[in-house]
Amino acid sequence: MPRYPRSVISSQSFQALVHQGERGEGEATLGAQYYGADSENGDRIDDPSEDALFMMISDVNDSDNTFVVVQPDEDDPVWFASVAVLDEGGYEIVRRDTTRNEHDVTTSTSINDIARDLTIWMAARHNPERPNSHNTDFHNTPYPA
């Protein structure tokens, strides 16, 4: 397992890194709550933060770890994002969401920009398991005096 400084990632992501490894060996038993990031070399991070994505993309190379895929942790995912190293340098980013009829392919050389953009894109994906961030149950809420 690669060594990452603990100070640059959240404790949840650090715990996910501690449990990563070959599938079935050292993997967290609960699985991802929303989605997981898997690299070609077998590393997996459940519910990766932007920093964790940055680290996984940084580990991508042109020999034995050529891509990272992020998708919901379910049997038939409706969306995915992938990052693959290009022979000429840089990265190809593919975003696909069948529920929105989206299929976007771009290239970039900035791992920081890729990790940030993917984090924002993934946050916009529909996930019925994720709680809403706002309260819509106002009928029992007393009006402030």
N, CA, C and O atoms as a GROMACS GRO file, in nm:
protein
  580
    1MET      N    1   0.084  -0.117   0.000
    1MET     CA    2   0.000   0.000   0.000
    1MET      C    3   0.089   0.124   0.000
    1MET      O    4   0.184   0.131   0.077
    2PRO      N    5   0.059   0.222  -0.086
    2PRO     CA    6   0.139   0.344  -0.087
    2PRO      C    7   0.125   0.419   0.045
    2PRO      O    8   0.022   0.410   0.112
    3ARG      N    9   0.225   0.492   0.080
    3ARG     CA   10   0.223   0.571   0.204
    3ARG      C   11   0.183   0.713   0.171
    3ARG      O   12   0.242   0.777   0.084
    4TYR      N   13   0.081   0.764   0.240
    4TYR     CA   14   0.033   0.900   0.222
    4TYR      C   15   0.039   0.971   0.355
    4TYR      O   16   0.008   0.911   0.458
    5PRO      N   17   0.078   1.098   0.356
    5PRO     CA   18   0.078   1.171   0.482
    5PRO      C   19  -0.064   1.187   0.532
    5PRO      O   20  -0.151   1.234   0.459
    6ARG      N   21  -0.089   1.150   0.656
    6ARG     CA   22  -0.223   1.153   0.712
    6ARG      C   23  -0.279   1.294   0.716
    6ARG      O   24  -0.401   1.311   0.709
    7SER      N   25  -0.197   1.394   0.728
    7SER     CA   26  -0.246   1.531   0.744
    7SER      C   27  -0.315   1.586   0.621
    7SER      O   28  -0.387   1.685   0.631
    8VAL      N   29  -0.297   1.525   0.503
    8VAL     CA   30  -0.357   1.580   0.382
    8VAL      C   31  -0.492   1.520   0.348
    8VAL      O   32  -0.554   1.560   0.249
    9ILE      N   33  -0.540   1.422   0.426
    9ILE     CA   34  -0.668   1.362   0.396
    9ILE      C   35  -0.754   1.355   0.521
    9ILE      O   36  -0.703   1.362   0.633
   10SER      N   37  -0.885   1.341   0.501
   10SER     CA   38  -0.975   1.330   0.615
   10SER      C   39  -0.954   1.196   0.685
   10SER      O   40  -0.898   1.102   0.627
   11SER      N   41  -1.000   1.188   0.809
   11SER     CA   42  -0.983   1.063   0.882
   11SER      C   43  -1.064   0.950   0.819
   11SER      O   44  -1.022   0.835   0.822
   12GLN      N   45  -1.182   0.982   0.760
   12GLN     CA   46  -1.262   0.880   0.692
   12GLN      C   47  -1.183   0.825   0.573
   12GLN      O   48  -1.177   0.704   0.552
   13SER      N   49  -1.123   0.915   0.495
   13SER     CA   50  -1.046   0.870   0.380
   13SER      C   51  -0.922   0.794   0.424
   13SER      O   52  -0.882   0.698   0.358
   14PHE      N   53  -0.861   0.836   0.535
   14PHE     CA   54  -0.745   0.764   0.586
   14PHE      C   55  -0.784   0.622   0.623
   14PHE      O   56  -0.712   0.527   0.592
   15GLN      N   57  -0.899   0.606   0.689
   15GLN     CA   58  -0.944   0.473   0.725
   15GLN      C   59  -0.970   0.388   0.600
   15GLN      O   60  -0.941   0.268   0.599
   16ALA      N   61  -1.024   0.451   0.496
   16ALA     CA   62  -1.047   0.378   0.371
   16ALA      C   63  -0.914   0.334   0.311
   16ALA      O   64  -0.904   0.224   0.258
   17LEU      N   65  -0.813   0.420   0.318
   17LEU     CA   66  -0.681   0.385   0.266
   17LEU      C   67  -0.620   0.270   0.345
   17LEU      O   68  -0.553   0.183   0.288
   18VAL      N   69  -0.643   0.270   0.474
   18VAL     CA   70  -0.590   0.163   0.557
   18VAL      C   71  -0.650   0.030   0.515
   18VAL      O   72  -0.582  -0.073   0.520
   19HIS      N   73  -0.778   0.029   0.472
   19HIS     CA   74  -0.847  -0.094   0.438
   19HIS      C   75  -0.836  -0.131   0.290
   19HIS      O   76  -0.889  -0.234   0.249
   20GLN      N   77  -0.768  -0.048   0.209
   20GLN     CA   78  -0.760  -0.080   0.066
   20GLN      C   79  -0.665  -0.195   0.041
   20GLN      O   80  -0.586  -0.232   0.127
   21GLY      N   81  -0.674  -0.250  -0.075
   21GLY     CA   82  -0.585  -0.359  -0.112
   21GLY      C   83  -0.648  -0.445  -0.218
   21GLY      O   84  -0.749  -0.408  -0.278
   22GLU      N   85  -0.588  -0.558  -0.241
   22GLU     CA   86  -0.643  -0.650  -0.340
   22GLU      C   87  -0.785  -0.687  -0.298
   22GLU      O   88  -0.814  -0.701  -0.179
   23ARG      N   89  -0.873  -0.703  -0.393
   23ARG     CA   90  -1.012  -0.738  -0.363
   23ARG      C   91  -1.016  -0.865  -0.280
   23ARG      O   92  -0.956  -0.967  -0.316
   24GLY      N   93  -1.088  -0.857  -0.168
   24GLY     CA   94  -1.102  -0.973  -0.081
   24GLY      C   95  -0.992  -0.984   0.023
   24GLY      O   96  -1.002  -1.068   0.113
   25GLU      N   97  -0.888  -0.902   0.013
   25GLU     CA   98  -0.780  -0.908   0.111
   25GLU      C   99  -0.762  -0.771   0.173
   25GLU      O  100  -0.705  -0.681   0.110
   26GLY      N  101  -0.808  -0.754   0.296
   26GLY     CA  102  -0.790  -0.628   0.366
   26GLY      C  103  -0.892  -0.523   0.328
   26GLY      O  104  -0.879  -0.408   0.370
   27GLU      N  105  -0.991  -0.558   0.249
   27GLU     CA  106  -1.092  -0.461   0.208
   27GLU      C  107  -1.190  -0.438   0.322
   27GLU      O  108  -1.219  -0.530   0.399
   28ALA      N  109  -1.241  -0.316   0.333
   28ALA     CA  110  -1.340  -0.285   0.435
   28ALA      C  111  -1.462  -0.374   0.414
   28ALA      O  112  -1.503  -0.397   0.300
   29THR      N  113  -1.519  -0.425   0.522
   29THR     CA  114  -1.628  -0.521   0.510
   29THR      C  115  -1.762  -0.454   0.484
   29THR      O  116  -1.852  -0.519   0.430
   30LEU      N  117  -1.781  -0.329   0.520
   30LEU     CA  118  -1.909  -0.263   0.502
   30LEU      C  119  -1.930  -0.213   0.361
   30LEU      O  120  -2.045  -0.197   0.320
   31GLY      N  121  -1.827  -0.187   0.286
   31GLY     CA  122  -1.840  -0.135   0.150
   31GLY      C  123  -1.871   0.013   0.151
   31GLY      O  124  -1.882   0.076   0.256
   32ALA      N  125  -1.883   0.065   0.031
   32ALA     CA  126  -1.907   0.208   0.016
   32ALA      C  127  -2.050   0.242   0.055
   32ALA      O  128  -2.143   0.165   0.031
   33GLN      N  129  -2.068   0.358   0.114
   33GLN     CA  130  -2.202   0.404   0.146
   33GLN      C  131  -2.268   0.458   0.019
   33GLN      O  132  -2.388   0.438  -0.002
   34TYR      N  133  -2.192   0.527  -0.065
   34TYR     CA  134  -2.248   0.587  -0.186
   34TYR      C  135  -2.179   0.538  -0.313
   34TYR      O  136  -2.246   0.494  -0.406
   35TYR      N  137  -2.046   0.544  -0.318
   35TYR     CA  138  -1.973   0.502  -0.438
   35TYR      C  139  -1.831   0.465  -0.399
   35TYR      O  140  -1.785   0.493  -0.288
   36GLY      N  141  -1.762   0.401  -0.493
   36GLY     CA  142  -1.625   0.360  -0.467
   36GLY      C  143  -1.536   0.394  -0.584
   36GLY      O  144  -1.582   0.405  -0.698
   37ALA      N  145  -1.408   0.412  -0.556
   37ALA     CA  146  -1.307   0.438  -0.658
   37ALA      C  147  -1.214   0.317  -0.663
   37ALA      O  148  -1.160   0.276  -0.561
   38ASP      N  149  -1.198   0.261  -0.782
   38ASP     CA  150  -1.115   0.144  -0.802
   38ASP      C  151  -1.009   0.174  -0.906
   38ASP      O  152  -1.038   0.234  -1.010
   39SER      N  153  -0.887   0.134  -0.880
   39SER     CA  154  -0.781   0.151  -0.979
   39SER      C  155  -0.747   0.015  -1.040
   39SER      O  156  -0.782  -0.090  -0.985
   40GLU      N  157  -0.678   0.019  -1.152
   40GLU     CA  158  -0.643  -0.104  -1.224
   40GLU      C  159  -0.558  -0.196  -1.137
   40GLU      O  160  -0.567  -0.318  -1.151
   41ASN      N  161  -0.476  -0.141  -1.048
   41ASN     CA  162  -0.388  -0.225  -0.968
   41ASN      C  163  -0.457  -0.287  -0.846
   41ASN      O  164  -0.393  -0.353  -0.765
   42GLY      N  165  -0.590  -0.265  -0.832
   42GLY     CA  166  -0.664  -0.328  -0.724
   42GLY      C  167  -0.690  -0.241  -0.604
   42GLY      O  168  -0.763  -0.283  -0.514
   43ASP      N  169  -0.635  -0.121  -0.598
   43ASP     CA  170  -0.664  -0.032  -0.487
   43ASP      C  171  -0.810   0.011  -0.494
   43ASP      O  172  -0.865   0.031  -0.602
   44ARG      N  173  -0.871   0.026  -0.378
   44ARG     CA  174  -1.010   0.072  -0.370
   44ARG      C  175  -1.024   0.167  -0.253
   44ARG      O  176  -0.968   0.145  -0.146
   45ILE      N  177  -1.100   0.273  -0.275
   45ILE     CA  178  -1.134   0.366  -0.168
   45ILE      C  179  -1.285   0.385  -0.173
   45ILE      O  180  -1.340   0.425  -0.276
   46ASP      N  181  -1.351   0.358  -0.062
   46ASP     CA  182  -1.495   0.378  -0.051
   46ASP      C  183  -1.523   0.524  -0.022
   46ASP      O  184  -1.458   0.586   0.063
   47ASP      N  185  -1.622   0.580  -0.093
   47ASP     CA  186  -1.663   0.719  -0.074
   47ASP      C  187  -1.543   0.814  -0.069
   47ASP      O  188  -1.525   0.884   0.030
   48PRO      N  189  -1.462   0.816  -0.175
   48PRO     CA  190  -1.337   0.894  -0.171
   48PRO      C  191  -1.361   1.044  -0.163
   48PRO      O  192  -1.452   1.098  -0.226
   49SER      N  193  -1.277   1.110  -0.086
   49SER     CA  194  -1.276   1.256  -0.081
   49SER      C  195  -1.200   1.309  -0.202
   49SER      O  196  -1.142   1.231  -0.278
   50GLU      N  197  -1.200   1.438  -0.220
   50GLU     CA  198  -1.122   1.500  -0.328
   50GLU      C  199  -0.974   1.466  -0.313
   50GLU      O  200  -0.907   1.437  -0.412
   51ASP      N  201  -0.924   1.470  -0.190
   51ASP     CA  202  -0.782   1.437  -0.167
   51ASP      C  203  -0.752   1.291  -0.200
   51ASP      O  204  -0.646   1.261  -0.256
   52ALA      N  205  -0.844   1.202  -0.166
   52ALA     CA  206  -0.822   1.060  -0.196
   52ALA      C  207  -0.822   1.038  -0.347
   52ALA      O  208  -0.741   0.960  -0.398
   53LEU      N  209  -0.912   1.106  -0.420
   53LEU     CA  210  -0.912   1.096  -0.566
   53LEU      C  211  -0.780   1.148  -0.623
   53LEU      O  212  -0.723   1.088  -0.714
   54PHE      N  213  -0.733   1.260  -0.570
   54PHE     CA  214  -0.606   1.318  -0.613
   54PHE      C  215  -0.494   1.214  -0.599
   54PHE      O  216  -0.413   1.197  -0.690
   55MET      N  217  -0.491   1.146  -0.484
   55MET     CA  218  -0.385   1.047  -0.461
   55MET      C  219  -0.397   0.928  -0.555
   55MET      O  220  -0.297   0.879  -0.606
   56MET      N  221  -0.520   0.882  -0.578
   56MET     CA  222  -0.538   0.768  -0.669
   56MET      C  223  -0.498   0.805  -0.811
   56MET      O  224  -0.433   0.726  -0.880
   57ILE      N  225  -0.538   0.924  -0.856
   57ILE     CA  226  -0.501   0.967  -0.991
   57ILE      C  227  -0.351   0.988  -1.002
   57ILE      O  228  -0.292   0.959  -1.106
   58SER      N  229  -0.289   1.037  -0.895
   58SER     CA  230  -0.143   1.055  -0.894
   58SER      C  231  -0.069   0.924  -0.912
   58SER      O  232   0.041   0.921  -0.965
   59ASP      N  233  -0.131   0.814  -0.867
   59ASP     CA  234  -0.069   0.682  -0.877
   59ASP      C  235  -0.087   0.617  -1.014
   59ASP      O  236  -0.025   0.514  -1.043
   60VAL      N  237  -0.171   0.678  -1.100
   60VAL     CA  238  -0.193   0.623  -1.234
   60VAL      C  239  -0.065   0.640  -1.315
   60VAL      O  240   0.001   0.744  -1.309
   61ASN      N  241  -0.030   0.534  -1.394
   61ASN     CA  242   0.090   0.539  -1.477
   61ASN      C  243   0.060   0.471  -1.610
   61ASN      O  244  -0.051   0.424  -1.633
   62ASP      N  245   0.158   0.467  -1.697
   62ASP     CA  246   0.135   0.410  -1.831
   62ASP      C  247   0.180   0.264  -1.844
   62ASP      O  248   0.194   0.214  -1.955
   63SER      N  249   0.202   0.196  -1.730
   63SER     CA  250   0.246   0.056  -1.741
   63SER      C  251   0.149  -0.041  -1.675
   63SER      O  252   0.091  -0.125  -1.743
   64ASP      N  253   0.130  -0.033  -1.544
   64ASP     CA  254   0.050  -0.135  -1.476
   64ASP      C  255  -0.068  -0.080  -1.396
   64ASP      O  256  -0.137  -0.157  -1.328
   65ASN      N  257  -0.092   0.049  -1.402
   65ASN     CA  258  -0.202   0.111  -1.328
   65ASN      C  259  -0.253   0.228  -1.412
   65ASN      O  260  -0.232   0.344  -1.377
   66THR      N  261  -0.320   0.196  -1.522
   66THR     CA  262  -0.349   0.297  -1.624
   66THR      C  263  -0.480   0.371  -1.606
   66THR      O  264  -0.507   0.465  -1.681
   67PHE      N  265  -0.564   0.331  -1.510
   67PHE     CA  266  -0.693   0.400  -1.495
   67PHE      C  267  -0.748   0.390  -1.354
   67PHE      O  268  -0.707   0.305  -1.274
   68VAL      N  269  -0.843   0.480  -1.325
   68VAL     CA  270  -0.923   0.481  -1.202
   68VAL      C  271  -1.068   0.495  -1.246
   68VAL      O  272  -1.099   0.576  -1.333
   69VAL      N  273  -1.157   0.416  -1.187
   69VAL     CA  274  -1.300   0.425  -1.216
   69VAL      C  275  -1.373   0.453  -1.085
   69VAL      O  276  -1.347   0.390  -0.983
   70VAL      N  277  -1.467   0.548  -1.090
   70VAL     CA  278  -1.551   0.580  -0.976
   70VAL      C  279  -1.695   0.555  -1.018
   70VAL      O  280  -1.739   0.604  -1.123
   71GLN      N  281  -1.768   0.479  -0.936
   71GLN     CA  282  -1.908   0.451  -0.968
   71GLN      C  283  -1.981   0.412  -0.840
   71GLN      O  284  -1.918   0.380  -0.739
   72PRO      N  285  -2.116   0.415  -0.846
   72PRO     CA  286  -2.192   0.372  -0.728
   72PRO      C  287  -2.160   0.227  -0.694
   72PRO      O  288  -2.128   0.147  -0.781
   73ASP      N  289  -2.169   0.197  -0.568
   73ASP     CA  290  -2.141   0.062  -0.519
   73ASP      C  291  -2.269  -0.020  -0.528
   73ASP      O  292  -2.331  -0.051  -0.426
   74GLU      N  293  -2.307  -0.056  -0.652
   74GLU     CA  294  -2.429  -0.134  -0.676
   74GLU      C  295  -2.407  -0.224  -0.796
   74GLU      O  296  -2.310  -0.209  -0.870
   75ASP      N  297  -2.499  -0.318  -0.817
   75ASP     CA  298  -2.484  -0.417  -0.924
   75ASP      C  299  -2.487  -0.358  -1.064
   75ASP      O  300  -2.407  -0.397  -1.149
   76ASP      N  301  -2.578  -0.265  -1.089
   76ASP     CA  302  -2.593  -0.208  -1.223
   76ASP      C  303  -2.587  -0.056  -1.213
   76ASP      O  304  -2.690   0.010  -1.220
   77PRO      N  305  -2.467   0.001  -1.196
   77PRO     CA  306  -2.457   0.146  -1.175
   77PRO      C  307  -2.506   0.225  -1.296
   77PRO      O  308  -2.481   0.188  -1.410
   78VAL      N  309  -2.577   0.336  -1.269
   78VAL     CA  310  -2.631   0.420  -1.376
   78VAL      C  311  -2.534   0.530  -1.418
   78VAL      O  312  -2.556   0.597  -1.518
   79TRP      N  313  -2.427   0.549  -1.341
   79TRP     CA  314  -2.326   0.648  -1.379
   79TRP      C  315  -2.187   0.595  -1.342
   79TRP      O  316  -2.172   0.507  -1.258
   80PHE      N  317  -2.088   0.653  -1.409
   80PHE     CA  318  -1.949   0.625  -1.373
   80PHE      C  319  -1.863   0.740  -1.424
   80PHE      O  320  -1.903   0.817  -1.511
   81ALA      N  321  -1.746   0.749  -1.368
   81ALA     CA  322  -1.643   0.842  -1.416
   81ALA      C  323  -1.512   0.764  -1.418
   81ALA      O  324  -1.485   0.684  -1.328
   82SER      N  325  -1.432   0.787  -1.520
   82SER     CA  326  -1.302   0.720  -1.526
   82SER      C  327  -1.195   0.821  -1.564
   82SER      O  328  -1.220   0.919  -1.634
   83VAL      N  329  -1.075   0.794  -1.518
   83VAL     CA  330  -0.957   0.873  -1.551
   83VAL      C  331  -0.852   0.775  -1.599
   83VAL      O  332  -0.816   0.681  -1.529
   84ALA      N  333  -0.801   0.799  -1.720
   84ALA     CA  334  -0.699   0.711  -1.778
   84ALA      C  335  -0.582   0.794  -1.825
   84ALA      O  336  -0.599   0.906  -1.875
   85VAL      N  337  -0.462   0.740  -1.810
   85VAL     CA  338  -0.342   0.809  -1.855
   85VAL      C  339  -0.334   0.801  -2.007
   85VAL      O  340  -0.364   0.697  -2.067
   86LEU      N  341  -0.293   0.910  -2.070
   86LEU     CA  342  -0.276   0.915  -2.215
   86LEU      C  343  -0.130   0.890  -2.251
   86LEU      O  344  -0.040   0.931  -2.178
   87ASP      N  345  -0.106   0.824  -2.364
   87ASP     CA  346   0.031   0.797  -2.409
   87ASP      C  347   0.111   0.925  -2.428
   87ASP      O  348   0.230   0.929  -2.398
   88GLU      N  349   0.046   1.029  -2.478
   88GLU     CA  350   0.116   1.155  -2.506
   88GLU      C  351   0.126   1.246  -2.383
   88GLU      O  352   0.175   1.359  -2.394
   89GLY      N  353   0.081   1.198  -2.268
   89GLY     CA  354   0.085   1.276  -2.145
   89GLY      C  355  -0.052   1.331  -2.112
   89GLY      O  356  -0.134   1.352  -2.202
   90GLY      N  357  -0.077   1.354  -1.987
   90GLY     CA  358  -0.207   1.402  -1.945
   90GLY      C  359  -0.302   1.287  -1.921
   90GLY      O  360  -0.262   1.170  -1.916
   91TYR      N  361  -0.429   1.321  -1.906
   91TYR     CA  362  -0.530   1.223  -1.868
   91TYR      C  363  -0.657   1.242  -1.950
   91TYR      O  364  -0.692   1.354  -1.988
   92GLU      N  365  -0.725   1.132  -1.978
   92GLU     CA  366  -0.857   1.137  -2.040
   92GLU      C  367  -0.960   1.111  -1.931
   92GLU      O  368  -0.949   1.014  -1.856
   93ILE      N  369  -1.059   1.198  -1.923
   93ILE     CA  370  -1.164   1.187  -1.822
   93ILE      C  371  -1.295   1.157  -1.894
   93ILE      O  372  -1.335   1.230  -1.985
   94VAL      N  373  -1.362   1.050  -1.853
   94VAL     CA  374  -1.491   1.012  -1.910
   94VAL      C  375  -1.594   1.018  -1.798
   94VAL      O  376  -1.575   0.961  -1.691
   95ARG      N  377  -1.702   1.090  -1.825
   95ARG     CA  378  -1.815   1.096  -1.732
   95ARG      C  379  -1.938   1.045  -1.807
   95ARG      O  380  -1.970   1.093  -1.916
   96ARG      N  381  -2.007   0.948  -1.747
   96ARG     CA  382  -2.126   0.890  -1.812
   96ARG      C  383  -2.237   0.876  -1.709
   96ARG      O  384  -2.216   0.818  -1.603
   97ASP      N  385  -2.355   0.929  -1.741
   97ASP     CA  386  -2.472   0.917  -1.654
   97ASP      C  387  -2.591   0.884  -1.743
   97ASP      O  388  -2.641   0.970  -1.815
   98THR      N  389  -2.636   0.759  -1.738
   98THR     CA  390  -2.746   0.716  -1.825
   98THR      C  391  -2.879   0.779  -1.787
   98THR      O  392  -2.966   0.794  -1.873
   99THR      N  393  -2.898   0.816  -1.660
   99THR     CA  394  -3.024   0.877  -1.619
   99THR      C  395  -3.040   1.018  -1.675
   99THR      O  396  -3.152   1.066  -1.690
  100ARG      N  397  -2.930   1.083  -1.705
  100ARG     CA  398  -2.934   1.220  -1.759
  100ARG      C  399  -2.891   1.224  -1.906
  100ARG      O  400  -2.880   1.331  -1.966
  101ASN      N  401  -2.867   1.107  -1.963
  101ASN     CA  402  -2.822   1.096  -2.101
  101ASN      C  403  -2.694   1.178  -2.124
  101ASN      O  404  -2.680   1.246  -2.226
  102GLU      N  405  -2.602   1.172  -2.029
  102GLU     CA  406  -2.475   1.244  -2.037
  102GLU      C  407  -2.363   1.148  -2.073
  102GLU      O  408  -2.354   1.037  -2.021
  103HIS      N  409  -2.278   1.192  -2.162
  103HIS     CA  410  -2.154   1.121  -2.193
  103HIS      C  411  -2.052   1.227  -2.235
  103HIS      O  412  -2.061   1.282  -2.345
  104ASP      N  413  -1.958   1.254  -2.148
  104ASP     CA  414  -1.862   1.362  -2.168
  104ASP      C  415  -1.721   1.305  -2.163
  104ASP      O  416  -1.686   1.233  -2.069
  105VAL      N  417  -1.640   1.337  -2.264
  105VAL     CA  418  -1.500   1.293  -2.266
  105VAL      C  419  -1.413   1.418  -2.281
  105VAL      O  420  -1.428   1.494  -2.376
  106THR      N  421  -1.322   1.438  -2.185
  106THR     CA  422  -1.232   1.553  -2.188
  106THR      C  423  -1.090   1.507  -2.158
  106THR      O  424  -1.068   1.391  -2.121
  107THR      N  425  -0.995   1.597  -2.173
  107THR     CA  426  -0.857   1.571  -2.135
  107THR      C  427  -0.808   1.684  -2.045
  107THR      O  428  -0.858   1.796  -2.050
  108SER      N  429  -0.710   1.652  -1.963
  108SER     CA  430  -0.652   1.750  -1.873
  108SER      C  431  -0.513   1.703  -1.832
  108SER      O  432  -0.482   1.584  -1.837
  109THR      N  433  -0.430   1.798  -1.791
  109THR     CA  434  -0.299   1.765  -1.738
  109THR      C  435  -0.290   1.794  -1.588
  109THR      O  436  -0.190   1.762  -1.524
  110SER      N  437  -0.395   1.855  -1.531
  110SER     CA  438  -0.394   1.894  -1.390
  110SER      C  439  -0.471   1.793  -1.304
  110SER      O  440  -0.593   1.787  -1.312
  111ILE      N  441  -0.400   1.716  -1.224
  111ILE     CA  442  -0.463   1.620  -1.134
  111ILE      C  443  -0.552   1.692  -1.035
  111ILE      O  444  -0.659   1.643  -1.000
  112ASN      N  445  -0.509   1.808  -0.988
  112ASN     CA  446  -0.588   1.886  -0.894
  112ASN      C  447  -0.723   1.923  -0.954
  112ASN      O  448  -0.826   1.907  -0.889
  113ASP      N  449  -0.723   1.973  -1.078
  113ASP     CA  450  -0.847   2.010  -1.145
  113ASP      C  451  -0.937   1.888  -1.167
  113ASP      O  452  -1.058   1.897  -1.149
  114ILE      N  453  -0.878   1.776  -1.205
  114ILE     CA  454  -0.955   1.654  -1.230
  114ILE      C  455  -1.024   1.609  -1.101
  114ILE      O  456  -1.145   1.582  -1.102
  115ALA      N  457  -0.951   1.600  -0.992
  115ALA     CA  458  -1.007   1.555  -0.864
  115ALA      C  459  -1.118   1.649  -0.818
  115ALA      O  460  -1.222   1.602  -0.772
  116ARG      N  461  -1.097   1.779  -0.830
  116ARG     CA  462  -1.199   1.876  -0.789
  116ARG      C  463  -1.323   1.863  -0.876
  116ARG      O  464  -1.435   1.856  -0.824
  117ASP      N  465  -1.305   1.858  -1.008
  117ASP     CA  466  -1.419   1.850  -1.100
  117ASP      C  467  -1.498   1.720  -1.082
  117ASP      O  468  -1.621   1.721  -1.086
  118LEU      N  469  -1.428   1.608  -1.061
  118LEU     CA  470  -1.498   1.483  -1.039
  118LEU      C  471  -1.576   1.484  -0.908
  118LEU      O  472  -1.687   1.430  -0.901
  119THR      N  473  -1.520   1.544  -0.804
  119THR     CA  474  -1.589   1.552  -0.676
  119THR      C  475  -1.718   1.631  -0.690
  119THR      O  476  -1.822   1.591  -0.637
  120ILE      N  477  -1.712   1.742  -0.760
  120ILE     CA  478  -1.832   1.824  -0.784
  120ILE      C  479  -1.933   1.747  -0.869
  120ILE      O  480  -2.053   1.747  -0.839
  121TRP      N  481  -1.885   1.682  -0.975
  121TRP     CA  482  -1.974   1.607  -1.064
  121TRP      C  483  -2.043   1.493  -0.989
  121TRP      O  484  -2.163   1.473  -1.005
  122MET      N  485  -1.967   1.419  -0.908
  122MET     CA  486  -2.025   1.307  -0.834
  122MET      C  487  -2.128   1.355  -0.731
  122MET      O  488  -2.227   1.286  -0.707
  123ALA      N  489  -2.105   1.470  -0.671
  123ALA     CA  490  -2.200   1.522  -0.572
  123ALA      C  491  -2.335   1.554  -0.636
  123ALA      O  492  -2.437   1.555  -0.568
  124ALA      N  493  -2.336   1.581  -0.765
  124ALA     CA  494  -2.460   1.614  -0.835
  124ALA      C  495  -2.535   1.490  -0.883
  124ALA      O  496  -2.647   1.502  -0.933
  125ARG      N  497  -2.477   1.371  -0.869
  125ARG     CA  498  -2.544   1.249  -0.914
  125ARG      C  499  -2.656   1.214  -0.818
  125ARG      O  500  -2.643   1.236  -0.697
  126HIS      N  501  -2.764   1.161  -0.869
  126HIS     CA  502  -2.877   1.119  -0.786
  126HIS      C  503  -2.839   0.993  -0.709
  126HIS      O  504  -2.788   0.897  -0.767
  127ASN      N  505  -2.863   0.996  -0.581
  127ASN     CA  506  -2.840   0.879  -0.498
  127ASN      C  507  -2.953   0.872  -0.396
  127ASN      O  508  -2.953   0.949  -0.300
  128PRO      N  509  -3.048   0.782  -0.415
  128PRO     CA  510  -3.162   0.776  -0.324
  128PRO      C  511  -3.125   0.742  -0.180
  128PRO      O  512  -3.203   0.769  -0.088
  129GLU      N  513  -3.007   0.684  -0.158
  129GLU     CA  514  -2.963   0.649  -0.023
  129GLU      C  515  -2.908   0.769   0.053
  129GLU      O  516  -2.900   0.767   0.176
  130ARG      N  517  -2.868   0.875  -0.020
  130ARG     CA  518  -2.806   0.991   0.043
  130ARG      C  519  -2.915   1.081   0.100
  130ARG      O  520  -3.012   1.111   0.030
  131PRO      N  521  -2.902   1.124   0.225
  131PRO     CA  522  -3.003   1.212   0.285
  131PRO      C  523  -3.002   1.349   0.218
  131PRO      O  524  -2.898   1.396   0.171
  132ASN      N  525  -3.120   1.412   0.215
  132ASN     CA  526  -3.128   1.548   0.163
  132ASN      C  527  -3.055   1.642   0.255
  132ASN      O  528  -3.046   1.618   0.376
  133SER      N  529  -3.004   1.750   0.199
  133SER     CA  530  -2.931   1.847   0.280
  133SER      C  531  -3.021   1.957   0.332
  133SER      O  532  -2.974   2.050   0.398
  134HIS      N  533  -3.151   1.948   0.303
  134HIS     CA  534  -3.244   2.051   0.350
  134HIS      C  535  -3.368   1.985   0.408
  134HIS      O  536  -3.400   1.871   0.376
  135ASN      N  537  -3.436   2.058   0.494
  135ASN     CA  538  -3.556   2.009   0.560
  135ASN      C  539  -3.678   2.055   0.483
  135ASN      O  540  -3.697   2.175   0.460
  136THR      N  541  -3.761   1.959   0.441
  136THR     CA  542  -3.884   1.995   0.370
  136THR      C  543  -4.007   1.966   0.454
  136THR      O  544  -4.119   1.984   0.406
  137ASP      N  545  -3.989   1.920   0.577
  137ASP     CA  546  -4.101   1.887   0.665
  137ASP      C  547  -4.130   2.006   0.756
  137ASP      O  548  -4.085   2.011   0.870
  138PHE      N  549  -4.206   2.103   0.702
  138PHE     CA  550  -4.230   2.227   0.775
  138PHE      C  551  -4.364   2.228   0.849
  138PHE      O  552  -4.389   2.318   0.929
  139HIS      N  553  -4.449   2.130   0.824
  139HIS     CA  554  -4.582   2.136   0.883
  139HIS      C  555  -4.580   2.119   1.036
  139HIS      O  556  -4.675   2.162   1.102
  140ASN      N  557  -4.478   2.060   1.093
  140ASN     CA  558  -4.468   2.045   1.239
  140ASN      C  559  -4.368   2.141   1.301
  140ASN      O  560  -4.340   2.133   1.421
  141THR      N  561  -4.315   2.232   1.222
  141THR     CA  562  -4.217   2.326   1.272
  141THR      C  563  -4.287   2.451   1.324
  141THR      O  564  -4.355   2.519   1.247
  142PRO      N  565  -4.272   2.484   1.453
  142PRO     CA  566  -4.340   2.603   1.505
  142PRO      C  567  -4.282   2.730   1.445
  142PRO      O  568  -4.161   2.740   1.420
  143TYR      N  569  -4.367   2.826   1.422
  143TYR     CA  570  -4.324   2.954   1.370
  143TYR      C  571  -4.258   3.033   1.481
  143TYR      O  572  -4.315   3.044   1.590
  144PRO      N  573  -4.138   3.089   1.459
  144PRO     CA  574  -4.069   3.164   1.566
  144PRO      C  575  -4.149   3.289   1.605
  144PRO      O  576  -4.206   3.357   1.520
  145ALA      N  577  -4.150   3.316   1.732
  145ALA     CA  578  -4.225   3.433   1.782
  145ALA      C  579  -4.147   3.562   1.765
  145ALA      O  580  -4.195   3.669   1.802
   0.00000   0.00000   0.00000
